[in-house]
Amino acid sequence: MASIFSKMFDMRSKEEKQKDFEDYSKRIFPYGDSHREKVSEILAALYPKTNIKYLRMYYILLKDEMTGEDGSDFETAVKKLVKKSVIKVTPELNADLHALLLADFEIDENLNYPSIEEIHERAKNLINKK
């Protein structure tokens, strides 16, 4: 996340900034708006009582940490972000998001994600492996 000072002194052209944003968007949701909406639907179904905007932002930040230039594993990404999160981060939430991210890395343009029950089951398996 860029600081306010780095934004003030960003000397890139509008086109360069736009290209960077498009590259970032394509890295996080390679299949566009339908991809973002599908992930949002799954997140809302997994945690209906959590503010979807904050939950989606946490998911995006996790994925950014994992897929960025200095990509890290899930646990490292969580450690970096958990203190900055505005939602209550629990081991179960992280396990579900980890399972969803793993599914997300395997999907294609058809966006055939596992069911909510399958995501929960995969999350339980991830917790048991620790």
C-alpha positions as CSV (number, residue, x, y, z in Angstrom):
1,M,0.0,0.0,0.0
2,A,1.4,3.3,-1.1
3,S,1.8,6.1,1.5
4,I,0.3,9.5,0.9
5,F,3.8,10.9,0.3
6,S,4.6,8.4,-2.4
7,K,1.4,9.3,-4.1
8,M,2.2,13.0,-3.9
9,F,5.6,12.5,-5.5
10,D,4.6,9.9,-8.0
11,M,5.9,11.3,-11.3
12,R,4.5,8.6,-13.6
13,S,2.3,9.6,-16.4
14,K,-1.5,9.0,-16.2
15,E,-1.0,6.2,-18.8
16,E,1.7,4.5,-16.7
17,K,-0.5,4.7,-13.6
18,Q,-3.4,3.3,-15.5
19,K,-1.3,0.4,-16.9
20,D,0.0,-0.4,-13.4
21,F,-3.6,-0.4,-12.1
22,E,-4.7,-2.7,-15.0
23,D,-1.8,-5.0,-14.4
24,Y,-2.7,-5.2,-10.7
25,S,-6.3,-5.8,-11.4
26,K,-5.5,-8.6,-13.8
27,R,-3.2,-10.2,-11.3
28,I,-5.8,-10.2,-8.6
29,F,-8.9,-11.0,-10.8
30,P,-7.5,-12.3,-14.1
31,Y,-11.0,-13.0,-15.4
32,G,-12.3,-9.5,-14.8
33,D,-15.4,-8.3,-13.1
34,S,-17.2,-11.6,-13.2
35,H,-14.3,-13.1,-11.3
36,R,-14.4,-10.4,-8.7
37,E,-18.2,-10.8,-8.3
38,K,-17.9,-14.6,-8.0
39,V,-15.3,-14.3,-5.2
40,S,-17.5,-11.7,-3.5
41,E,-20.5,-14.1,-3.6
42,I,-18.4,-16.9,-2.1
43,L,-17.0,-14.6,0.6
44,A,-20.5,-13.4,1.5
45,A,-21.8,-16.9,1.7
46,L,-18.9,-18.0,3.8
47,Y,-19.2,-15.1,6.3
48,P,-22.7,-13.5,5.8
49,K,-22.4,-11.4,9.1
50,T,-19.0,-9.8,8.0
51,N,-19.0,-6.6,6.0
52,I,-18.3,-7.8,2.5
53,K,-16.2,-4.8,1.6
54,Y,-13.8,-5.4,4.4
55,L,-13.7,-9.1,3.9
56,R,-13.0,-8.7,0.2
57,M,-10.3,-6.2,0.9
58,Y,-8.6,-8.6,3.3
59,Y,-8.9,-11.4,0.6
60,I,-7.4,-9.0,-2.0
61,L,-4.5,-8.0,0.2
62,L,-3.8,-11.7,1.0
63,K,-3.8,-12.5,-2.7
64,D,-1.6,-9.5,-3.4
65,E,0.9,-10.6,-0.9
66,M,1.0,-14.1,-2.3
67,T,1.2,-13.1,-6.0
68,G,3.2,-9.9,-5.9
69,E,6.8,-9.4,-6.9
70,D,8.1,-10.8,-3.6
71,G,5.3,-13.4,-3.3
72,S,5.0,-15.1,0.0
73,D,3.2,-18.1,1.3
74,F,-0.2,-17.8,3.0
75,E,1.1,-17.9,6.6
76,T,3.6,-15.1,5.9
77,A,0.9,-13.0,4.2
78,V,-1.4,-13.4,7.2
79,K,1.3,-12.4,9.7
80,K,1.9,-9.3,7.7
81,L,-1.8,-8.3,7.4
82,V,-3.5,-9.5,10.5
83,K,-2.7,-6.4,12.5
84,K,-4.0,-4.1,9.8
85,S,-7.3,-5.9,9.2
86,V,-10.5,-4.1,10.2
87,I,-12.4,-7.5,10.4
88,K,-12.0,-10.0,13.2
89,V,-9.5,-12.5,11.9
90,T,-9.9,-16.0,13.3
91,P,-8.1,-19.2,12.5
92,E,-11.3,-20.5,10.9
93,L,-11.6,-17.4,8.7
94,N,-8.0,-17.7,7.6
95,A,-8.4,-21.4,6.8
96,D,-11.5,-20.7,4.7
97,L,-9.7,-17.9,2.9
98,H,-6.7,-20.1,2.3
99,A,-8.9,-22.8,0.9
100,L,-10.6,-20.2,-1.3
101,L,-7.3,-18.8,-2.5
102,L,-6.0,-22.2,-3.4
103,A,-9.2,-22.9,-5.4
104,D,-8.8,-19.4,-7.0
105,F,-5.3,-20.3,-8.2
106,E,-6.6,-23.4,-9.9
107,I,-9.7,-22.0,-11.7
108,D,-10.1,-21.1,-15.3
109,E,-12.3,-18.6,-17.1
110,N,-15.4,-20.8,-16.3
111,L,-15.0,-19.8,-12.6
112,N,-16.1,-23.2,-11.4
113,Y,-15.3,-22.8,-7.7
114,P,-15.9,-25.6,-5.1
115,S,-19.1,-25.3,-3.1
116,I,-19.2,-23.6,0.2
117,E,-19.2,-27.0,2.0
118,E,-16.2,-28.1,0.0
119,I,-14.3,-24.9,0.9
120,H,-15.1,-25.5,4.6
121,E,-14.0,-29.1,4.2
122,R,-10.7,-28.1,2.5
123,A,-10.2,-25.5,5.3
124,K,-10.6,-28.2,8.0
125,N,-8.0,-30.2,6.2
126,L,-5.6,-27.3,6.1
127,I,-6.1,-26.7,9.9
128,N,-5.5,-30.4,10.6
129,K,-2.2,-30.4,8.6
130,K,-0.7,-27.8,10.9
